[in-house]
C-alpha cells in the first residue's frame, strides 16, 4: 500500500493500482532514442502486474500504529514482503509466463546485492534463499520460453524504470533519477524526474507521444483507526478517488 498525507486524512493507493500506471507508461514507451521492448504485449502486462503479489494483502493490510492507517509498502516486515514476492510470479503463470518471468525478475532486483541486511544473519539468510529461489525460477522460465537472457534483462530494466516513474507520482523523490535502457546496442541513460504538483517533467523523454496522462485509484481514510480490524472496516467504507497525473518532457 502507498500511503500519503491528504487534506482530509490519508490517501491509500494499492500497489496494484500503482502498477497499473506502470503498464500505462509502458504502452507509450519508445521513440527514436528508446526502443520499444519485445515481446511488447507481454512486457506491458508484466509491468502492469508486477505488484500482483500485493493485491490481496492490500485488501486487509497491517496497521501502522503511528498513523492509524495502513502500513506503507516501505515499512512492511521483511518476512511478509519476501513471502508476498515469493508467491507473486506463480499468480501470473497461467496468464502469461513471460509476465511471470518479469515479475520474478523485479522482485529479485529488489533484493539482489542488498547489503543493508548484513547486521542480521537471519534476515540475510532469508534474503539469500529468496534470491536463489528467484534465480532458479527465472532460469527455468527463460529456458522453457527460449528467451534471450540479455533481452529479458533489458525488459526488466524497462519495467524497473516505469515502476520508478509510477512511484514518482506519489513519493517525495523530487528531483530524482533512474537508469533506463535505450537500445540494446547503446548505454543506458539516467531519466531525471521533476515533480510539479500532479505533473512530472521527465528528461530525456522516453515516450512516443508529446505528453502522457495516467490514472490510478485510491481511497481516502478520513480518521486514524485503533486496531487492524477497525482499519479493515474503515477501508471497506472509505470513499474512492480517481487520481490523474500528467507526464511532460522537461522544457
SEGUSE-291434 format. One record per atom (N, C-alpha, C): residue number from 1; residue in three letters; atom name; x, y, z negated. Coordinates in pm, whole numbers, plus 50000, padded with zeros to 5 digits. Each point is the difference from the previous one (the first is absolute). Layout:
<recs>
 pos code site     X     Y     Z
 NUM  ALA   CA     X     Y     Z
...
</recs>
This chain:
<recs>
 pos code site     X     Y     Z
   1  UNK    N 50085 49881 50000
   1  UNK   CA 49915 50119 50000
   1  UNK    C 50088 50125 50000
   2  UNK    N 49967 50093 50087
   2  UNK   CA 50062 50132 49996
   2  UNK    C 49911 50088 49913
   3  UNK    N 50060 50063 49900
   3  UNK   CA 49924 50081 49904
   3  UNK    C 50060 50140 49999
   4  UNK    N 49918 50098 50033
   4  UNK   CA 50048 50138 50009
   4  UNK    C 49904 50093 49925
   5  UNK    N 50053 50110 49945
   5  UNK   CA 49910 50098 49935
   5  UNK    C 49901 50057 50100
   6  UNK    N 49880 50031 49950
   6  UNK   CA 49895 50057 50082
   6  UNK    C 49929 50106 49916
   7  UNK    N 49947 50106 50062
   7  UNK   CA 49933 50104 49920
   7  UNK    C 49891 49949 49909
   8  UNK    N 49937 49888 50034
   8  UNK   CA 49891 49948 49917
   8  UNK    C 50036 49868 49931
   9  UNK    N 50128 49967 49996
   9  UNK   CA 50040 49877 49933
   9  UNK    C 50123 49939 50064
  10  UNK    N 49991 49873 50038
  10  UNK   CA 50109 49930 50067
  10  UNK    C 49952 49948 50135
  11  UNK    N 50081 50022 50103
  11  UNK   CA 49974 49942 50130
  11  UNK    C 50064 49862 50003
  12  UNK    N 49920 49898 50027
  12  UNK   CA 50047 49861 50001
  12  UNK    C 49985 49943 50141
  13  UNK    N 50111 49967 50063
  13  UNK   CA 50001 49951 50137
  13  UNK    C 50057 49859 50001
  14  UNK    N 49924 49905 50046
  14  UNK   CA 50049 49863 50008
  14  UNK    C 50117 49988 50095
  15  UNK    N 50090 49909 49968
  15  UNK   CA 50116 49980 50086
  15  UNK    C 49958 49960 50142
  16  UNK    N 49891 49926 50011
  16  UNK   CA 49955 49959 50133
  16  UNK    C 49954 50119 50083
  17  UNK    N 49949 50105 49935
  17  UNK   CA 49958 50118 50075
  17  UNK    C 50121 50080 50046
  18  UNK    N 50100 50010 49914
  18  UNK   CA 50125 50064 50043
  18  UNK    C 50062 49922 50116
  19  UNK    N 49993 49866 49993
  19  UNK   CA 50053 49919 50110
  19  UNK    C 49921 50022 50129
  20  UNK    N 49872 50026 49986
  20  UNK   CA 49918 50033 50118
  20  UNK    C 50059 50122 50072
  21  UNK    N 50044 50100 49924
  21  UNK   CA 50067 50115 50061
  21  UNK    C 50124 49955 50076
  22  UNK    N 50077 49908 49941
  22  UNK   CA 50119 49950 50069
  22  UNK    C 49964 49942 50136
  23  UNK    N 49891 49923 50006
  23  UNK   CA 49956 49945 50127
  23  UNK    C 49958 50107 50099
  24  UNK    N 49931 50103 49952
  24  UNK   CA 49960 50109 50088
  24  UNK    C 50123 50070 50058
  25  UNK    N 50101 50020 49918
  25  UNK   CA 50122 50065 50047
  25  UNK    C 50071 49914 50105
  26  UNK    N 50004 49869 49975
  26  UNK   CA 50075 49915 50092
  26  UNK    C 49932 49992 50135
  27  UNK    N 49868 50012 50003
  27  UNK   CA 49931 49991 50129
  27  UNK    C 50033 50119 50090
  28  UNK    N 50054 50108 49944
  28  UNK   CA 50040 50114 50083
  28  UNK    C 50152 50011 50009
  29  UNK    N 50072 49901 49945
  29  UNK   CA 50147 50005 49999
  29  UNK    C 50054 49974 50140
  30  UNK    N 50099 50081 50040
  30  UNK   CA 50068 49976 50126
  30  UNK    C 49997 50120 50092
  31  UNK    N 50116 50034 50054
  31  UNK   CA 50013 50106 50100
  31  UNK    C 50133 49979 50071
  32  UNK    N 50051 50101 50066
  32  UNK   CA 50124 49982 50076
  32  UNK    C 50117 49963 49910
  33  UNK    N 49998 50044 49877
  33  UNK   CA 50112 49973 49909
  33  UNK    C 49977 49876 49914
  34  UNK    N 49875 49975 49963
  34  UNK   CA 49967 49890 49910
  34  UNK    C 49925 49892 50077
  35  UNK    N 50056 49881 49999
  35  UNK   CA 49938 49890 50074
  35  UNK    C 49878 49948 49926
  36  UNK    N 49896 49965 50075
  36  UNK   CA 49884 49936 49942
  36  UNK    C 50036 49857 49964
  37  UNK    N 49969 49956 49878
  37  UNK   CA 50039 49864 49960
  37  UNK    C 49923 49894 50075
  38  UNK    N 50062 49885 50015
  38  UNK   CA 49937 49885 50065
  38  UNK    C 50024 49875 49915
  39  UNK    N 49898 49917 49985
  39  UNK   CA 49865 50004 50058
  39  UNK    C 49914 50105 49930
  40  UNK    N 49949 50095 50078
  40  UNK   CA 49944 50122 49945
  40  UNK    C 49881 49976 49907
  41  UNK    N 49900 49926 50046
  41  UNK   CA 49880 49982 49918
  41  UNK    C 50032 49928 49869
  42  UNK    N 50089 49901 50005
  42  UNK   CA 50036 49928 49879
  42  UNK    C 50076 50088 49902
  43  UNK    N 50087 50087 50051
  43  UNK   CA 50074 50090 49912
  43  UNK    C 49905 50102 49937
  44  UNK    N 49905 50050 50079
  44  UNK   CA 49900 50093 49944
  44  UNK    C 49920 49933 49889
  45  UNK    N 49961 49874 50023
  45  UNK   CA 49926 49927 49898
  45  UNK    C 50087 49980 49876
  46  UNK    N 50128 49966 50020
  46  UNK   CA 50089 49983 49886
  46  UNK    C 50014 50127 49919
  47  UNK    N 50008 50115 50068
  47  UNK   CA 50007 50127 49927
  47  UNK    C 49871 50026 49923
  48  UNK    N 49887 49975 50065
  48  UNK   CA 49871 50027 49937
  48  UNK    C 49973 49909 49881
  49  UNK    N 50055 49879 50004
  49  UNK   CA 49973 49900 49897
  49  UNK    C 50119 49974 49909
  50  UNK    N 50103 50082 50004
  50  UNK   CA 50121 49965 49925
  50  UNK    C 49978 49997 49850
  51  UNK    N 49900 50070 49950
  51  UNK   CA 49970 50000 49856
  51  UNK    C 49878 49914 49967
  52  UNK    N 49971 49900 50083
  52  UNK   CA 49880 49918 49979
  52  UNK    C 50003 49931 49864
  53  UNK    N 50119 49972 49948
  53  UNK   CA 50009 49935 49870
  53  UNK    C 49946 50084 49887
  54  UNK    N 49991 50132 50019
  54  UNK   CA 49953 50090 49896
  54  UNK    C 49848 50018 50001
  55  UNK    N 49933 49956 50106
  55  UNK   CA 49859 50035 50019
  55  UNK    C 49913 49949 49886
  56  UNK    N 50014 49874 49965
  56  UNK   CA 49917 49945 49893
  56  UNK    C 50038 50058 49865
  57  UNK    N 50129 50018 49977
  57  UNK   CA 50045 50061 49875
  57  UNK    C 49940 50139 49981
  58  UNK    N 49993 50077 50107
  58  UNK   CA 49951 50138 49989
  58  UNK    C 49850 50007 49972
  59  UNK    N 49929 49889 50016
  59  UNK   CA 49859 49997 49959
  59  UNK    C 49987 49997 49848
  60  UNK    N 50102 49949 49932
  60  UNK   CA 49997 49989 49854
  60  UNK    C 50141 50023 49946
  61  UNK    N 50051 50122 50013
  61  UNK   CA 50139 50027 49965
  61  UNK    C 50022 50004 49849
  62  UNK    N 50127 49996 49963
  62  UNK   CA 50036 50018 49860
  62  UNK    C 49978 50144 49959
  63  UNK    N 49981 50021 49871
  63  UNK   CA 49980 50134 49944
  63  UNK    C 50134 50063 49963
  64  UNK    N 50017 50125 50038
  64  UNK   CA 50113 50079 49953
  64  UNK    C 49955 50072 49874
  65  UNK    N 50049 49960 49883
  65  UNK   CA 49950 50060 49876
  65  UNK    C 50035 50148 49986
  66  UNK    N 50100 50046 50073
  66  UNK   CA 50039 50141 49991
  66  UNK    C 49902 50092 50073
  67  UNK    N 49935 49949 50104
  67  UNK   CA 49908 50083 50079
  67  UNK    C 49855 49959 49986
  68  UNK    N 49975 49877 49954
  68  UNK   CA 49863 49948 49999
  68  UNK    C 49951 49964 50138
  69  UNK    N 50091 49994 50096
  69  UNK   CA 49965 49964 50138
  69  UNK    C 50072 49873 50041
  70  UNK    N 49993 49964 50127
  70  UNK   CA 50068 49880 50047
  70  UNK    C 50152 50014 49992
  71  UNK    N 50064 49889 49983
  71  UNK   CA 50146 49997 50005
  71  UNK    C 50046 50026 50143
  72  UNK    N 50090 50094 50018
  72  UNK   CA 50054 50029 50133
  72  UNK    C 50084 49884 50050
  73  UNK    N 50006 49986 50132
  73  UNK   CA 50085 49896 50058
  73  UNK    C 50146 50021 49962
  74  UNK    N 50037 50124 49964
  74  UNK   CA 50137 50029 49961
  74  UNK    C 50032 49947 49860
  75  UNK    N 49898 49969 49923
  75  UNK   CA 50019 49962 49859
  75  UNK    C 49951 49859 49969
  76  UNK    N 49974 49919 50102
  76  UNK   CA 49952 49865 49977
  76  UNK    C 50109 49914 49935
  77  UNK    N 49963 49908 49912
  77  UNK   CA 50099 49907 49946
  77  UNK    C 50065 49920 50113
  78  UNK    N 50127 49972 49984
  78  UNK   CA 50074 49930 50104
  78  UNK    C 49936 49865 50033
  79  UNK    N 49961 49924 49898
  79  UNK   CA 49943 49867 50024
  79  UNK    C 49873 50009 50084
  80  UNK    N 49917 50100 49972
  80  UNK   CA 49876 50018 50077
  80  UNK    C 50032 50035 50144
  81  UNK    N 50094 50090 50019
  81  UNK   CA 50036 50045 50134
  81  UNK    C 50057 49885 50083
  82  UNK    N 50089 49924 49940
  82  UNK   CA 50059 49888 50072
  82  UNK    C 49896 49894 50034
  83  UNK    N 49908 49975 49908
  83  UNK   CA 49895 49901 50027
  83  UNK    C 49912 50043 50116
  84  UNK    N 49958 50126 50001
  84  UNK   CA 49914 50048 50108
  84  UNK    C 50073 49995 50134
  85  UNK    N 50127 50039 50003
  85  UNK   CA 50075 49999 50124
  85  UNK    C 50036 49858 50045
  86  UNK    N 50008 49907 49905
  86  UNK   CA 50027 49862 50036
  86  UNK    C 49882 49938 50074
  87  UNK    N 49879 50036 49958
  87  UNK   CA 49880 49940 50057
  87  UNK    C 49948 50074 50123
  88  UNK    N 50042 50125 50018
  88  UNK   CA 49943 50084 50106
  88  UNK    C 50017 49944 50141
  89  UNK    N 50120 49960 50041
  89  UNK   CA 50015 49959 50141
  89  UNK    C 49910 49884 50041
  90  UNK    N 49977 49905 49911
  90  UNK   CA 49915 49886 50035
  90  UNK    C 49856 50044 50028
  91  UNK    N 49957 50110 49942
  91  UNK   CA 49865 50051 50028
  91  UNK    C 49983 50039 50146
  92  UNK    N 50112 50027 50067
  92  UNK   CA 49994 50044 50140
  92  UNK    C 50026 49888 50100
  93  UNK    N 50043 49885 49953
  93  UNK   CA 50046 49897 50092
  93  UNK    C 49894 49959 50100
  94  UNK    N 49875 49980 49955
  94  UNK   CA 49898 49954 50094
  94  UNK    C 49948 50111 50089
  95  UNK    N 50034 50124 49970
  95  UNK   CA 49962 50112 50086
  95  UNK    C 50109 50027 50103
  96  UNK    N 50124 50009 49954
  96  UNK   CA 50112 50024 50089
  96  UNK    C 50128 49960 49929
  97  UNK    N 50066 49894 50044
  97  UNK   CA 50127 49963 49936
  97  UNK    C 50106 50109 50016
  98  UNK    N 49994 50077 50109
  98  UNK   CA 50098 50107 50016
  98  UNK    C 49976 50111 49897
  99  UNK    N 49875 50035 49975
  99  UNK   CA 49970 50097 49896
  99  UNK    C 50042 49948 49864
 100  UNK    N 49981 49869 49977
 100  UNK   CA 50045 49939 49874
 100  UNK    C 50152 50012 49986
 101  UNK    N 50071 49981 50111
 101  UNK   CA 50145 50015 49998
 101  UNK    C 50040 50141 49958
 102  UNK    N 49937 50100 50058
 102  UNK   CA 50035 50139 49967
 102  UNK    C 49963 50033 49856
 103  UNK    N 49888 49948 49952
 103  UNK   CA 49961 50020 49860
 103  UNK    C 50107 49942 49908
 104  UNK    N 50046 49880 50029
 104  UNK   CA 50104 49937 49920
 104  UNK    C 50131 50079 50006
 105  UNK    N 50036 50047 50118
 105  UNK   CA 50123 50076 50015
 105  UNK    C 49993 50132 49924
 106  UNK    N 49881 50059 49996
 106  UNK   CA 49985 50126 49926
 106  UNK    C 50020 49977 49850
 107  UNK    N 49935 49895 49948
 107  UNK   CA 50019 49969 49859
 107  UNK    C 50145 49966 49968
 108  UNK    N 50064 49926 50088
 108  UNK   CA 50142 49967 49983
 108  UNK    C 50085 50126 49994
 109  UNK    N 49971 50096 50089
 109  UNK   CA 50080 50123 50004
 109  UNK    C 49985 50083 49873
 110  UNK    N 49887 49985 49930
 110  UNK   CA 49982 50074 49875
 110  UNK    C 50099 49957 49893
 111  UNK    N 50047 49875 50007
 111  UNK   CA 50082 49945 49893
 111  UNK    C 50138 49953 50043
 112  UNK    N 50026 49985 50126
 112  UNK   CA 50130 49953 50043
 112  UNK    C 50108 50101 49962
 113  UNK    N 50108 49950 49942
 113  UNK   CA 50113 50086 49958
 113  UNK    C 49958 50104 49898
 114  UNK    N 49898 49968 49917
 114  UNK   CA 49956 50092 49897
 114  UNK    C 50090 49984 49878
 115  UNK    N 50079 50103 49970
 115  UNK   CA 50092 49995 49887
 115  UNK    C 49939 50052 49871
 116  UNK    N 49876 50049 50006
 116  UNK   CA 49942 50065 49882
 116  UNK    C 49966 49900 49890
 117  UNK    N 49996 49868 50030
 117  UNK   CA 49957 49901 49902
 117  UNK    C 50115 49926 49936
 118  UNK    N 50122 50038 50028
 118  UNK   CA 50115 49927 49949
 118  UNK    C 50004 49990 49847
 119  UNK    N 49959 50102 49922
 119  UNK   CA 50009 49986 49855
 119  UNK    C 49910 49891 49943
 120  UNK    N 49899 49956 50070
 120  UNK   CA 49907 49899 49949
 120  UNK    C 50019 49872 50081
 121  UNK    N 50065 49898 49942
 121  UNK   CA 50026 49877 50077
 121  UNK    C 49875 49931 50047
 122  UNK    N 49892 50000 49918
 122  UNK   CA 49877 49932 50041
 122  UNK    C 49937 50070 50119
 123  UNK    N 49996 50133 49998
 123  UNK   CA 49945 50073 50114
 123  UNK    C 50084 49977 50125
 124  UNK    N 50131 50002 49983
 124  UNK   CA 50088 49979 50115
 124  UNK    C 49980 49861 50060
 125  UNK    N 49982 49901 49914
 125  UNK   CA 49977 49864 50049
 125  UNK    C 49868 49989 50073
 126  UNK    N 49896 50067 49948
 126  UNK   CA 49869 49996 50066
 126  UNK    C 50006 50066 50137
 127  UNK    N 50072 50111 50010
 127  UNK   CA 50014 50067 50129
 127  UNK    C 50080 49914 50096
 128  UNK    N 50105 49936 49951
 128  UNK   CA 50080 49913 50086
 128  UNK    C 49917 49885 50056
 129  UNK    N 49913 49941 49916
 129  UNK   CA 49913 49893 50049
 129  UNK    C 49904 50053 50105
 130  UNK    N 49943 50118 49974
 130  UNK   CA 49906 50060 50096
 130  UNK    C 50069 50024 50134
 131  UNK    N 50118 50058 49997
 131  UNK   CA 50072 50031 50124
 131  UNK    C 50031 49872 50076
 132  UNK    N 50044 49895 49930
 132  UNK   CA 50032 49874 50066
 132  UNK    C 49875 49937 50062
 133  UNK    N 49889 50005 49929
 133  UNK   CA 49875 49944 50053
 133  UNK    C 49954 50077 50123
 134  UNK    N 50012 50133 49997
 134  UNK   CA 49960 50079 50117
 134  UNK    C 50088 49966 50120
 135  UNK    N 50129 49985 49976
 135  UNK   CA 50091 49972 50111
 135  UNK    C 49970 49864 50063
 136  UNK    N 49967 49902 49918
 136  UNK   CA 49965 49869 50054
 136  UNK    C 49870 50006 50081
 137  UNK    N 49902 50071 49947
 137  UNK   CA 49872 50017 50070
 137  UNK    C 50021 50068 50134
 138  UNK    N 50082 50104 50001
 138  UNK   CA 50024 50076 50122
 138  UNK    C 50080 49920 50103
 139  UNK    N 50099 49928 49954
 139  UNK   CA 50079 49919 50093
 139  UNK    C 49913 49896 50069
 140  UNK    N 49910 49939 49923
 140  UNK   CA 49910 49900 50057
 140  UNK    C 49908 50062 50105
 141  UNK    N 49942 50117 49968
 141  UNK   CA 49908 50064 50094
 141  UNK    C 50072 50049 50126
 142  UNK    N 50118 50057 49982
 142  UNK   CA 50076 50047 50117
 142  UNK    C 50029 49885 50094
 143  UNK    N 50035 49884 49943
 143  UNK   CA 50027 49883 50084
 143  UNK    C 49874 49951 50069
 144  UNK    N 49889 49993 49925
 144  UNK   CA 49876 49950 50057
 144  UNK    C 49946 50093 50108
 145  UNK    N 50021 50130 49982
 145  UNK   CA 49951 50098 50097
 145  UNK    C 50098 50022 50115
 146  UNK    N 50118 49940 49990
 146  UNK   CA 50106 50022 50099
 146  UNK    C 50029 50149 50016
 147  UNK    N 50002 50070 49887
 147  UNK   CA 50022 50145 50000
 147  UNK    C 50149 50029 49990
 148  UNK    N 50042 50107 50066
 148  UNK   CA 50138 50049 49988
 148  UNK    C 50014 50066 49863
 149  UNK    N 50089 49952 49913
 149  UNK   CA 50014 50061 49867
 149  UNK    C 50030 50149 50005
 150  UNK    N 50075 50044 50100
 150  UNK   CA 50031 50143 50012
 150  UNK    C 49873 50080 50030
 151  UNK    N 49912 49945 50082
 151  UNK   CA 49875 50069 50030
 151  UNK    C 49910 50005 49877
 152  UNK    N 49996 49890 49924
 152  UNK   CA 49922 49999 49877
 152  UNK    C 50053 50105 49902
 153  UNK    N 50133 50010 49989
 153  UNK   CA 50059 50099 49910
 153  UNK    C 49967 50142 50045
 154  UNK    N 50005 50023 50131
 154  UNK   CA 49963 50131 50055
 154  UNK    C 49856 50034 49962
 155  UNK    N 49910 49905 50018
 155  UNK   CA 49859 50025 49970
 155  UNK    C 49977 50023 49851
 156  UNK    N 50073 49925 49918
 156  UNK   CA 49987 50022 49855
 156  UNK    C 50043 50142 49962
 157  UNK    N 50102 50050 50065
 157  UNK   CA 50047 50136 49971
 157  UNK    C 49898 50105 50044
 158  UNK    N 49930 49972 50111
 158  UNK   CA 49893 50091 50043
 158  UNK    C 49887 50000 49896
 159  UNK    N 49962 49881 49954
 159  UNK   CA 49895 49990 49897
 159  UNK    C 50044 50073 49873
 160  UNK    N 50126 49987 49964
 160  UNK   CA 50052 50070 49882
 160  UNK    C 49986 50152 50018
 161  UNK    N 50027 50048 50120
 161  UNK   CA 49993 50144 50026
 161  UNK    C 49856 50051 49991
 162  UNK    N 49905 49927 50060
 162  UNK   CA 49862 50049 49993
 162  UNK    C 49943 49982 49860
 163  UNK    N 50048 49901 49927
 163  UNK   CA 49961 49986 49859
 163  UNK    C 50043 50124 49923
 164  UNK    N 50123 50042 50022
 164  UNK   CA 50050 50121 49933
 164  UNK    C 49919 50123 50038
 165  UNK    N 49972 50016 50130
 165  UNK   CA 49922 50116 50043
 165  UNK    C 49860 49999 49939
 166  UNK    N 49941 49881 49992
 166  UNK   CA 49867 49989 49940
 166  UNK    C 50004 50038 49852
 167  UNK    N 50098 49949 49927
 167  UNK   CA 50012 50034 49858
 167  UNK    C 50029 50149 49981
 168  UNK    N 50067 50061 50098
 168  UNK   CA 50031 50142 49989
 168  UNK    C 49875 50087 49999
 169  UNK    N 49889 49946 50046
 169  UNK   CA 49873 50073 49992
 169  UNK    C 49959 50022 49854
 170  UNK    N 50046 49911 49912
 170  UNK   CA 49953 50001 49862
 170  UNK    C 50108 50034 49897
 171  UNK    N 50124 49964 50027
 171  UNK   CA 50104 50007 49898
 171  UNK    C 50073 50135 50005
 172  UNK    N 50067 50031 49889
 172  UNK   CA 50079 50123 49989
 172  UNK    C 50141 49976 50052
 173  UNK    N 50011 49971 50128
 173  UNK   CA 50129 49972 50062
 173  UNK    C 50039 50110 50097
 174  UNK    N 49963 50122 49973
 174  UNK   CA 50014 50109 50096
 174  UNK    C 50119 50089 49962
 175  UNK    N 50097 50023 50086
 175  UNK   CA 50020 49931 50129
 175  UNK    C 50075 49869 49979
 176  UNK    N 49987 49911 50095
 176  UNK   CA 50064 49869 49989
 176  UNK    C 50021 49945 50140
 177  UNK    N 50072 49888 50007
 177  UNK   CA 50025 49941 50132
 177  UNK    C 50004 49849 49988
 178  UNK    N 49985 49933 50115
 178  UNK   CA 50003 49855 50005
 178  UNK    C 50073 49960 50129
 179  UNK    N 50086 49898 49995
 179  UNK   CA 50062 49954 50125
 179  UNK    C 49897 49932 50088
 180  UNK    N 50007 50027 50129
 180  UNK   CA 49905 49942 50095
 180  UNK    C 50073 49960 50126
 181  UNK    N 49970 49880 50054
 181  UNK   CA 50063 49959 50125
 181  UNK    C 49942 50077 50118
 182  UNK    N 50083 50022 50098
 182  UNK   CA 49955 50068 50121
 182  UNK    C 49982 49896 50112
 183  UNK    N 50113 49951 50052
 183  UNK   CA 49998 49893 50100
 183  UNK    C 50103 49895 49961
 184  UNK    N 49984 49882 50053
 184  UNK   CA 50086 49890 49960
 184  UNK    C 50147 50030 50030
 185  UNK    N 50028 50080 50101
 185  UNK   CA 50138 50028 50037
 185  UNK    C 50050 50133 49945
 186  UNK    N 49926 50057 49904
 186  UNK   CA 50036 50130 49944
 186  UNK    C 50000 49994 49848
 187  UNK    N 50072 50093 49939
 187  UNK   CA 50006 50006 49855
 187  UNK    C 49869 50052 49942
 188  UNK    N 49966 49959 49878
 188  UNK   CA 49882 50058 49936
 188  UNK    C 50024 50146 49965
 189  UNK    N 49891 50070 49972
 189  UNK   CA 50009 50140 49961
 189  UNK    C 49928 50017 49867
 190  UNK    N 50024 50112 49935
 190  UNK   CA 49928 50034 49878
 190  UNK    C 49877 50083 50038
 191  UNK    N 49882 49946 49969
 191  UNK   CA 49878 50079 50017
 191  UNK    C 49983 50087 49877
 192  UNK    N 49998 50129 50021
 192  UNK   CA 49983 50094 49889
 192  UNK    C 49853 50042 49991
 193  UNK    N 49950 50003 49878
 193  UNK   CA 49859 50030 49977
 193  UNK    C 49989 50118 49905
 194  UNK    N 49920 50097 50040
 194  UNK   CA 49970 50116 49915
 194  UNK    C 49849 50012 49990
 195  UNK    N 49949 50001 49877
 195  UNK   CA 49856 50004 49982
 195  UNK    C 49954 50141 49967
 196  UNK    N 49891 50039 50063
 196  UNK   CA 49936 50129 49974
 196  UNK    C 49851 49972 49978
 197  UNK    N 49960 49977 49875
 197  UNK   CA 49863 49962 49972
 197  UNK    C 49971 49862 50055
 198  UNK    N 49903 49993 50088
 198  UNK   CA 49965 49872 50063
 198  UNK    C 50063 49985 50139
 199  UNK    N 50099 50084 50030
 199  UNK   CA 50071 49992 50127
 199  UNK    C 50143 49955 49976
 200  UNK    N 50044 49901 50076
 200  UNK   CA 50138 49954 49995
 200  UNK    C 50071 50042 50128
 201  UNK    N 50114 50067 49983
 201  UNK   CA 50083 50040 50113
 201  UNK    C 50114 49900 50011
 202  UNK    N 50015 49938 50117
 202  UNK   CA 50094 49889 50019
 202  UNK    C 50102 50038 50107
 203  UNK    N 50127 49972 49973
 203  UNK   CA 50107 50029 50096
 203  UNK    C 50110 49893 49986
 204  UNK    N 50039 49938 50112
 204  UNK   CA 49944 50011 50135
 204  UNK    C 49863 49932 50008
 205  UNK    N 49928 50033 50105
 205  UNK   CA 49862 49955 50016
 205  UNK    C 49996 49864 50068
 206  UNK    N 49948 49894 49932
 206  UNK   CA 50005 49865 50058
 206  UNK    C 49872 49957 50071
 207  UNK    N 49901 50088 50009
 207  UNK   CA 49869 49959 50050
 207  UNK    C 49977 50045 50144
 208  UNK    N 49901 49938 50063
 208  UNK   CA 49973 50028 50140
 208  UNK    C 49922 50128 50023
 209  UNK    N 49911 50035 49909
 209  UNK   CA 49919 50120 50017
 209  UNK    C 50064 50122 49936
 210  UNK    N 49945 50119 50027
 210  UNK   CA 50057 50123 49945
 210  UNK    C 49975 50019 49851
 211  UNK    N 49899 49934 49947
 211  UNK   CA 49972 50001 49856
 211  UNK    C 49914 49878 49971
 212  UNK    N 49978 49973 49871
 212  UNK   CA 49933 49877 49963
 212  UNK    C 49925 50021 49869
 213  UNK    N 49875 49955 49995
 213  UNK   CA 49920 50006 49878
 213  UNK    C 49970 49858 49954
 214  UNK    N 50022 49974 49872
 214  UNK   CA 49975 49868 49943
 214  UNK    C 49904 50014 49882
 215  UNK    N 49931 49891 49969
 215  UNK   CA 49901 50004 49893
 215  UNK    C 50019 49880 49908
 216  UNK    N 49951 50017 49877
 216  UNK   CA 50000 49894 49901
 216  UNK    C 49880 50023 49908
 217  UNK    N 49980 49909 49907
 217  UNK   CA 49890 50011 49904
 217  UNK    C 50055 49992 49859
 218  UNK    N 49941 50077 49912
 218  UNK   CA 50040 49998 49859
 218  UNK    C 49880 50020 49911
 219  UNK    N 50022 49978 49871
 219  UNK   CA 49895 50022 49901
 219  UNK    C 50048 50101 49898
 220  UNK    N 49906 50076 49944
 220  UNK   CA 50031 50098 49899
 220  UNK    C 49959 49946 49863
 221  UNK    N 50098 49974 49916
 221  UNK   CA 49973 49960 49862
 221  UNK    C 49992 50128 49917
 222  UNK    N 49880 50033 49954
 222  UNK   CA 49979 50132 49940
 222  UNK    C 50043 50008 49854
 223  UNK    N 50004 49886 49929
 223  UNK   CA 50033 50004 49858
 223  UNK    C 50097 49888 49965
 224  UNK    N 50093 50024 49908
 224  UNK   CA 50086 49891 49952
 224  UNK    C 49916 49890 49935
 225  UNK    N 50048 49878 50012
 225  UNK   CA 49928 49885 49945
 225  UNK    C 50082 49934 49889
 226  UNK    N 49931 49950 49895
 226  UNK   CA 50073 49948 49885
 226  UNK    C 50049 49856 50016
 227  UNK    N 49935 49923 50085
 227  UNK   CA 50035 49859 50013
 227  UNK    C 50003 49960 50147
 228  UNK    N 50060 49886 50027
 228  UNK   CA 50005 49948 50136
 228  UNK    C 49860 49971 50052
 229  UNK    N 49915 49942 49915
 229  UNK   CA 49863 49969 50042
 229  UNK    C 49923 50128 50033
 230  UNK    N 50018 50103 49917
 230  UNK   CA 49932 50127 50026
 230  UNK    C 50051 50063 50129
 231  UNK    N 50130 49986 50026
 231  UNK   CA 50057 50053 50125
 231  UNK    C 49936 49933 50120
 232  UNK    N 49985 49869 49994
 232  UNK   CA 49942 49929 50114
 232  UNK    C 49857 50043 50025
 233  UNK    N 49923 50021 49893
 233  UNK   CA 49861 50047 50018
 233  UNK    C 49999 50141 50058
 234  UNK    N 50090 50085 49952
 234  UNK   CA 50005 50138 50048
 234  UNK    C 50039 50006 50147
 235  UNK    N 50093 49915 50042
 235  UNK   CA 50041 49998 50140
 235  UNK    C 49887 49951 50090
 236  UNK    N 49922 49903 49951
 236  UNK   CA 49886 49952 50077
 236  UNK    C 49902 50114 50028
 237  UNK    N 49985 50091 49905
 237  UNK   CA 49903 50110 50013
 237  UNK    C 50061 50128 50055
 238  UNK    N 50131 50003 50016
 238  UNK   CA 50068 50124 50039
 238  UNK    C 49962 50040 50142
 239  UNK    N 49982 50130 50024
 239  UNK   CA 49966 50046 50136
 239  UNK    C 50117 49982 50097
 240  UNK    N 49965 49958 50122
 240  UNK   CA 50099 49984 50105
 240  UNK    C 50021 50132 50072
 241  UNK    N 50123 50022 50045
 241  UNK   CA 50032 50119 50079
 241  UNK    C 50076 49958 50124
 242  UNK    N 49975 50069 50109
 242  UNK   CA 50074 49977 50124
 242  UNK    C 50118 50095 50002
 243  UNK    N 50117 49947 50023
 243  UNK   CA 50124 50078 49997
 243  UNK    C 50053 50014 50143
 244  UNK    N 50045 50117 50035
 244  UNK   CA 50049 50026 50135
 244  UNK    C 50132 50076 49992
 245  UNK    N 50097 49956 50080
 245  UNK   CA 50132 50062 50004
 245  UNK    C 50041 50021 50144
 246  UNK    N 50071 50107 50024
 246  UNK   CA 50043 50035 50136
 246  UNK    C 50152 49995 50006
 247  UNK    N 50053 49940 50102
 247  UNK   CA 50143 49997 50026
 247  UNK    C 50030 50082 50123
 248  UNK    N 50104 50083 49990
 248  UNK   CA 50040 50085 50111
 248  UNK    C 50153 50001 50010
 249  UNK    N 50052 50027 50119
 249  UNK   CA 50146 50017 50012
 249  UNK    C 50045 50122 49920
 250  UNK    N 50117 49992 49943
 250  UNK   CA 50058 50115 49931
 250  UNK    C 50030 50108 50104
 251  UNK    N 49956 50119 49974
 251  UNK   CA 50020 50109 50097
 251  UNK    C 50140 50060 49985
</recs>
